[in-house]
Amino acid sequence: MNIAVEKKIQSFLEKSASKLLPLMQADVPNKIHSLVALSLARIKTPPCREQVKIYFKNNPDEEDSIKAISLIGGEDAANLLIERIKSKTARNRDVIADELGNFKQPFIIENLKEFLCDEDRHVRYQAANSLFKIGGQSCALAMCKYISDPDEWISMTILKHLCRLKEHETIPFLAEHFARDSDIRRKAIMVSFLSRFKSITLVNIFDEGLKFGDARLKANSIEAIGELELPQREIKLRIAPFIKDPNNRIKANAILALAKSEPNLIQSEIEEMINSSDVQLRRSGAYILGQIPSKGNEDYARQLIEDPSDDVRKRMVLSLRNFSPEFAVSQLERTIFDRNNWNRKYSVDIAKEMPNFPKEPILKQFKSETSAGNLIACMSFFARYPDEEAVRLIKQRVKDKRRAVVCEVIRAIGAIKKIDGLLGIAPQIDQKDPFILKAFVTNLFSLGKIDVFESTLEKAAILKRPPMNDLYLPSIDGCLEILNQGDRIPIGLMNELSGNTSVPTT
């Protein structure tokens, strides 16, 4: 980003501050003050920072106030949050614990360690989440001390985070906890998490899991062993005995573990799964087809695409990503019309990943589609691969009663027809809905229509009775968030900022 663009962005921020700061002194509902505080926090000029701190001190238990003080960042903001969370009478202490994860100072980590033993389970939960968000060996080792939290929700959360962080120094703590835990169900969950390490130092734990009678623990142990970087003969020695296990889950995991390296060895077992009367086995078969070399398995895939079970078809649709584009296209052209909503949505989502996918099937389905998620998927497809007939169909949805659908209409029309297209549908948009208005304004602004931000800012700053500032403030906050994206600012806005010589006055 060049200096000229940075100056223009700064001028927008300063103008926003000059318009919004007076609202903090105005006699308006606190809801409006909270929205203004969030926007001021994104501006970050010294006066804005000071006003956000004042608002937080006056409203330390409001969720938006907590989020605003977190947004301004810095050690002073962090200290205000820590001081408040240490007050046992404070509300939303868990929200503060969550926001502290956005700070990276070492003293934040030390305080989060303290909150891991807080009497409030929600604070402990969010403290663990924040340590995970910050990451690193120090945070991981801090969580190790509380892996035995008496609340299973907390202990399982910490375990999951430790396995995602993959700090190998934590493995001895995890192994000790596994050995000490007498709950078989928790052991099964632990094995599933521990498999993320893919470390051969854990093979003894997984071997032990194979000895238990619990099906879930055994199945998870088989899956974990299959992920290890062990010689194939060692994996086969451990897993092969379970290929004929009467338990479907154990059998499926054993077959999958061997299928990745020796697909020919278990071809007959895969065929047996796909032809089984058991839905879960067929579903597992569909999953396996998405993990092993696909050549020669097209007939199996065709069979499962027509399976009577929605779950089996859904899993097979997702596994089509593993097949050649030509074959995947031929099957997706059918599954786009599946009777199950999710299968239709997944089919369109996968089709969007294929630049040469034919538009006609999706156009046909779009015309008759009613599910919100599926309509959004179709519009998202055409936003990437424009079509004039699709544009007509998308515009017909601008009056839809569902916010998410209308917001996608706005995004799709903006992507296809740019600023003129959005201005064309403006009269039909419900601009009294702050969520829809925000989608409209931020999309226009992202495309480079700078004056929409300025006109919305003027409206947001006007005081009326009754006040309507809360209608426009979410749009301003969305635009300020875009301006804070640095080099990730949308290309349309970046081009306008680079080529526009006029600078808004404060």
Salt bridges, closest charged atoms under 4 A:
ASP61 OD1 - ARG84 NH2 2.87
GLU63 OE2 - LYS67 NZ 3.42
ASP76 OD1 - ARG49 NH2 3.21
ASP76 OD2 - LYS53 NZ 2.42
ASP98 OD1 - LYS133 NZ 3.61
GLU110 OE2 - LYS113 NZ 3.09
ASP118 OD2 - LYS88 NZ 3.07
ASP118 OD2 - ARG93 NH2 2.62
ASP149 OD2 - ARG124 NE 2.79
ASP151 OD2 - ARG121 NE 2.53
GLU152 OE1 - ARG185 NH2 2.70
GLU152 OE1 - ARG186 NH1 3.22
GLU176 OE2 - ARG180 NH1 3.14
ASP181 OD2 - HIS177 NE2 3.91
ASP181 OD2 - ARG186 NE 2.83
ASP183 OD2 - ARG185 NH2 3.97
ASP183 OD2 - ARG186 NH1 3.50
ASP207 OD1 - ARG238 NE 2.73
GLU227 OE1 - LYS198 NZ 3.54
GLU227 OE2 - LYS260 NZ 2.86
GLU234 OE1 - ARG238 NH1 3.04
GLU262 OE1 - LYS236 NZ 3.98
GLU269 OE2 - LYS244 NZ 3.08
GLU272 OE2 - LYS251 NZ 2.87
ASP299 OD1 - ARG302 NH1 2.66
GLU306 OE2 - ARG334 NH2 2.34
ASP307 OD2 - ARG282 NE 2.59
ASP310 OD1 - ARG313 NH2 2.55
ASP310 OD1 - ARG339 NE 3.90
ASP311 OD1 - LYS314 NZ 3.94
ASP338 OD2 - ARG313 NE 2.73
ASP349 OD2 - LYS345 NZ 2.74
GLU353 OE2 - ARG321 NH2 2.88
GLU369 OE2 - ARG344 NH2 2.88
GLU388 OE2 - LYS417 NZ 2.83
GLU389 OE2 - LYS367 NZ 3.86
GLU389 OE2 - ARG392 NH2 2.58
ASP400 OD2 - ARG397 NH1 3.67
ASP400 OD1 - ARG402 NE 2.91
GLU408 OE2 - ARG411 NH2 2.95
ASP433 OD2 - ARG403 NE 2.86
ASP451 OD1 - LYS449 NZ 3.10
GLU454 OE2 - LYS15 NZ 3.36
GLU458 OE1 - LYS19 NZ 3.30
ASP470 OD2 - LYS31 NZ 3.62
ASP477 OD1 - ARG42 NE 2.79
GLU481 OE1 - ARG42 NH2 3.93
